[in-house]
Amino acid sequence: MNDMLIDLDDLTMYLRADGPQDAPVLLMLHSLGTDHGVWDPQAEVLSQYFRVLRPDLRGHGKSSATSGPYSIEGLALDILSAMHRLGIRRAHVAGLSIGGMVAQALAAAAPDVVASLVLSDTATSIPPASLWRDRAKTVRLSGMTAIVDGVLARWVTPAFLDAPETQRLRSMLLNTAPEGYASAAEAIADADLSTKIQGLRIPALILVGDQDTATPISSAKQLADSIPGAEFRLIKNASHIPTFERSQDVTKLIQHFLCGHLETRQEST
């Protein structure tokens, strides 16, 4: 494992790197209010085949929490800048929730750098905008504790609420900078990537938990229909963060997609 801090203009970005340095690069982008650790179960397995890079998005984890406004396109440019700084010409990109929106924006802005997409529990837009703006206002006024119980109830199924993994999700959420969370939430409120991803010709795998109410099955299917040839897979007994709740299922699906269907060659300088 290798911890990295990269200076990108107004942002100091943290990245965790796992796997062989000469392996194909897999970027994994986390969800709102978590950090790179939300992909831990998958990275443990996939780092046998890939150079797995997991950044903390702006305002999250160990990356700096700059003041807003943020945008999904701006968060994607952060990732693109980090790729340039690290000499990565091309990478497979996985994204969860807002991370999936950032992955879509990255592919739309720079399709040549994205070898494939894995988009989990995400969509081209996540309405209602009022929910995200209300959340932003709440955490700025009252901190992260004011939203934690309501958010966790959307992240996992009731049967998983008392699991140790859910307590770790709670810690990630509580440790997120309120301004980073609020600005990213407002970015979701303003985002609509439906026209940006039209015409993408990138292999894609779309995953969604069958009990996800934040980005429901209908939104995931609409996303899959927007990318020609995209594979769609439903994750049973899971809500919005299946990377923890159904970790083995998610890992197997991603591994099969990347290792079984795609040529994985070194894409960094």
Secondary structure, DSSP 8 states (H G I E B T S, - for coil): -EEEEEEETTEEEEEEEES-TTS-EEEEE--TT--GGGGHHHHHHHTTTSEEEEE--TTSTTS----S---HHHHHHHHHHHHHHHTB--EEEEEETHHHHHHHHHHHH-GGGEEEEEEES--S--S-HHHHHHHHHHHHHH-GGGTHHHHHHHHS-GGGTTSHHHHHHHHHHHTS-HHHHHHHHHHHHH---TTTTTT----EEEEEETT-SSS-HHHHHHHHHHSTT-EEEEETT--S-HHHHTHHHHHHHHHHHHHHHS-----B-
